[in-house]
Amino acid sequence: MATDDDCSSAWRVHGERIIYDNEWIKVFLTDVELPDGDRFEHHVAKLKAAAMTALIDEQDRVLLMWRHRFVSDRWGWELPGGLVDAGEDPEDTAMRELLEEVGYRPKSFRHVARFQPMVGMVDSWHDVFVGEGAVKVAEPTEKTEMQRMEWVPLSTVMEKIAGGEIWNSGTLVALLYVLADRGQQSADGS
């Protein structure tokens, strides 16, 4: 049985070269070797980090944005969030995006997860935050991010996921975390 410090199945990187580079994405050809000795070039895309927030109000609803994604030509419910600017902390990004996209600030705010949405070929850290208690502080300044925003009852989230209305990875991770956490709190009697 392999242990956590057994690296015998790790792929070995011999080097990489950039084949495309702009402010949004860097694409590399990476020279890798498998544990069995097979060696080849593998495409790797490196993107900026992202941060998003599940903002929950006192009525157990989450603030979601209905928006179109041109890449997949698909509509869906998403959380407020965006790309982390150079030198910016993901927490600051999440707070900035809440204000810009929906005009709210949370009464309490915590980091709950950090994940990679497509680990086989893409390197892009995503940080998920949960804000509780929504305080409207301004009108959204970002006017092109969504069709509309709505306070969606948490009790309907699983139905929206099953119906294909929630399909964005960051939104899925955040909302599934919130639902699991609430289920755990109920089980613990909190």
N, C-alpha and C positions, 0 to 999 in steps of 0.2 A: 504494500500500500504506500502510495506517495505521500510525503509530508509537505507542509506549506513551504519549507525551505528547499525542497527538491525541485530543481529547475530543469530537469531532463526533457521536459516537453516544451520548453520555451523556444520560440523562433529567435534566431540570431541575426542581428542587423549588421551588415558589412559596410553600409554607406547609403547615402541618398543624394539625389540631385533634383533641384527644382525644375519643373517643366512648364509651370504657369504660376504667376504671382501678381496679385493686385490687392487692393485694400480689403477685399471681402474674403478671398480664398487663396490658399497656396496649395498647389498640387505637386506632389513629389513622386518620383520613381525610386522606390526603396529596394535595395539589394538585400534579400533575405534568404536565410538558410533554415530549412525545416530540421527537426531532430533526426530524421532519417538521412540527412545529407543532401536532399534535393534543394537546389538553389535556383532562384528566379527573381525577376523584378515585379514588385507589387505596387499598385497605385495607392497613394495615401493623400487624402485631402485634409488640410488643417484650416479650421475656421475660428473666428473669434468666439470667445465664451459668451454665454447668454444667461440671463436671470429673469425669473418670472415669479409672480405672487398670486396665491389663492387668497383673495380678500373675502373674509366671511363676516356677515353682519349679525346683529343680535337676534335675527329671525331664522338663523341657520340656512342662510342663502349665500351663494358665491356669486361674485360679480364676473360675468363673462361677456366677451365681445364676439359678435357674429361677424366673421370676416371671410373674404375670398383670398385664396392662395393661388396665384397665377401659375406657379410651377406645376401643380397637380390639377389646376382648373377645378378647384373644389371649395365649397363653403363649409365652415365649421365654427363651433364655439371654442374660443381660446381665452387664456388668462392674459392680463396685461403683462408685458415683458419686452425685453429687447437685448441688443448686443451690449456687452461690457466694453466701454471705451478704454483705450490705453491708459494704464495707471489708475483706473477706477476700481473700487472694491465692488464685487457683485451685489452686496447689500445696498450700496449707493445707487447702483444701476436699477435695481428692483424698485426702490423708492422713487427715483426719478421717473421711471416708466409709469408707475401708478399715477403720479401727478400729471404727466404729459398726456397719457392716453385716456384716463378716466376722471381725473380731478379729485381723487380721494387720497387720504392718508389713513393708516391703521392706528388704532389705539395701542395695540401691542403687535410685535413683529418678531419672527424667529426663523432661522435657517433650519430646514428639515431634511434636505437631501442634495447630493451632488452626483450627477450621473453623466454618462456619455451616451448620446442617442443612437449611435451606429458604430459600434466598437471595431468592426472588422476592417473598415476603410477610412473612417472619418474621425478626426481628433477635434472635439469641440465640447469643452466642459459646460454643463448647464447646472445652475444653482437654483434651487426651489425654496421659496419662502412662503410662510403662512402669516397673514395679517388678520387680526381679530378686531372687531369694532371699527366700522367704517365711518370716517369723518369727511364730509364733502368740504373741500377747501377752495376749489376753483373750478372753472369750466375747463374741459380738456383743451390743450393747445395743439395736439396732433389730430388733425382732421381727416387724414387719409388712411387711418389704421383699421377702420371698421365701418360696417353698415349701421350697426346699433349695439348698445350694451344693455344687458338685463341682469337683474338679480334673480338667479336660478336656484330654486330649492335644492339643497343637497340630496333630499330624498328622491329627486328625479335624475341624478347624475348617472347612475348605472344604466338607466333606460336610454339616456342620450348616448352613452358609450356604445351600448348594444345596437342602437339605431344608426350608428355611424356619424352622429352629429358632433361628437368629441373624438378627434383622432390625432391631434397634435401631441407629440411625445411629452413635452414639458407639462402640458395641461393634464395629460393622463397621469403622469407620475405624481404631480401635485394633488390632484383630486383623489386618486386612489390612496395616497398617503393620508389625506384628511379623513376619508371614509374609514380606513383601517384604524386610525388613531381614535376616532370617535367610537368605533366598535370596541376597541381595547378599553377605553375609558368606561364604557357601559359594562363590559365584562368584569372590570375591576371594581365597579360600584362607585366610580368617581362622579 
